[in-house]
Amino acid sequence: MGKILLEGMEFFAYHGHYKEEQIIGTKFIVDIEMQFETEQAEHSDHLSDTINYQEVYQVVKKEMEINAHLLESVARRILDVVMRSFPKVKSMQVKISKVNPPLGGKVKQVSCILAN
């Protein structure tokens, strides 16, 4: 069993509870960890025997383009679509961070982590 991690994927998106967040937008960071059986790919050295992380990135990008009020909602959509689209994935974790959230003070980021 092994893992593929996509770390630090940056997106400018319009997720947030407040109207201003949905108009102005902000930067988000997405990290994904996917666990799957890697033995076949370890020996074959063929892309078809592993998870194509370029394709995973495109799936995440598409989901990040759909506005939402909550990070939890975006994280759930990403988790569900990646698990459906890549049946080799046995389990995964997704972390979404909103950079510089509007909290009335200096905060680097807020994050939501979901796993299955």
C-alpha positions as CSV (number, residue, x, y, z in Angstrom):
1,M,0.0,0.0,0.0
2,G,1.3,3.5,-0.8
3,K,0.2,7.1,-1.1
4,I,0.2,9.9,-3.6
5,L,0.0,13.4,-2.2
6,L,-0.9,16.5,-4.2
7,E,0.2,19.3,-1.9
8,G,-0.2,23.1,-2.2
9,M,-2.6,23.3,-5.1
10,E,-3.5,27.0,-5.4
11,F,-6.8,28.3,-6.7
12,F,-8.5,31.6,-6.7
13,A,-12.1,31.0,-6.0
14,Y,-15.3,32.5,-4.6
15,H,-16.2,30.3,-1.6
16,G,-17.6,31.8,1.5
17,H,-20.6,32.6,3.6
18,Y,-20.5,36.3,3.2
19,K,-21.7,38.0,0.0
20,E,-18.4,39.9,-0.3
21,E,-16.4,36.6,-0.3
22,Q,-18.5,35.4,-3.2
23,I,-17.9,38.6,-5.2
24,I,-14.2,39.4,-4.4
25,G,-12.9,35.9,-4.0
26,T,-9.6,34.8,-2.4
27,K,-6.8,32.3,-2.6
28,F,-7.4,28.7,-1.5
29,I,-4.8,25.9,-1.0
30,V,-5.9,22.3,-1.5
31,D,-3.9,19.2,-0.3
32,I,-4.9,15.7,-1.1
33,E,-3.6,12.4,0.2
34,M,-4.7,9.2,-1.7
35,Q,-3.9,5.7,-0.4
36,F,-3.9,2.8,-2.9
37,E,-2.2,-0.4,-3.8
38,T,1.1,0.6,-5.5
39,E,2.7,-2.7,-6.0
40,Q,1.8,-3.2,-9.6
41,A,3.0,0.3,-10.6
42,E,6.2,-0.2,-8.5
43,H,7.2,-3.1,-10.8
44,S,5.6,-2.1,-14.2
45,D,6.6,1.6,-14.3
46,H,3.4,2.2,-16.3
47,L,1.2,5.2,-15.7
48,S,-1.9,3.0,-16.3
49,D,-1.0,1.0,-13.1
50,T,-1.1,4.0,-10.8
51,I,-3.2,7.1,-10.3
52,N,-2.6,9.9,-12.8
53,Y,-2.2,12.9,-10.5
54,Q,-2.6,15.3,-13.5
55,E,-6.1,14.0,-13.9
56,V,-6.7,14.3,-10.2
57,Y,-5.6,17.9,-10.4
58,Q,-8.1,18.6,-13.2
59,V,-10.9,17.1,-11.1
60,V,-10.0,19.3,-8.1
61,K,-9.7,22.4,-10.3
62,K,-13.2,21.8,-11.7
63,E,-14.7,21.4,-8.3
64,M,-13.0,24.6,-7.0
65,E,-14.6,26.5,-9.8
66,I,-18.1,25.8,-8.4
67,N,-19.0,28.4,-5.8
68,A,-19.9,27.3,-2.3
69,H,-20.7,28.8,1.1
70,L,-18.7,26.3,3.2
71,L,-15.3,24.7,2.9
72,E,-16.9,21.5,4.2
73,S,-19.1,21.4,1.2
74,V,-16.2,21.9,-1.3
75,A,-14.1,19.3,0.5
76,R,-17.0,16.8,0.4
77,R,-17.5,17.3,-3.3
78,I,-13.8,16.8,-4.0
79,L,-13.6,13.7,-1.8
80,D,-16.7,12.2,-3.5
81,V,-15.7,12.9,-7.1
82,V,-12.1,11.7,-6.7
83,M,-13.2,8.5,-5.1
84,R,-15.8,7.9,-7.9
85,S,-13.4,8.9,-10.7
86,F,-10.4,6.9,-9.5
87,P,-11.5,3.5,-8.3
88,K,-7.9,2.5,-7.3
89,V,-8.1,5.0,-4.4
90,K,-8.9,3.0,-1.3
91,S,-9.0,6.0,1.1
92,M,-8.2,9.7,0.9
93,Q,-8.0,12.9,2.8
94,V,-8.6,16.4,1.5
95,K,-7.6,19.6,3.2
96,I,-8.9,23.0,2.0
97,S,-7.4,26.2,3.4
98,K,-8.8,29.7,2.8
99,V,-5.9,32.2,2.9
100,N,-6.4,35.5,4.8
101,P,-10.0,34.8,5.8
102,P,-12.2,37.8,6.8
103,L,-12.2,37.3,10.5
104,G,-11.6,40.9,11.7
105,G,-8.0,40.3,12.5
106,K,-4.8,38.8,11.1
107,V,-5.2,35.1,10.4
108,K,-3.0,33.2,8.0
109,Q,-5.6,30.7,7.0
110,V,-8.5,28.6,8.1
111,S,-8.8,24.9,7.0
112,C,-11.2,22.1,6.7
113,I,-10.0,18.4,6.6
114,L,-12.2,15.5,5.5
115,A,-11.3,11.9,5.1
116,N,-13.0,8.7,4.3
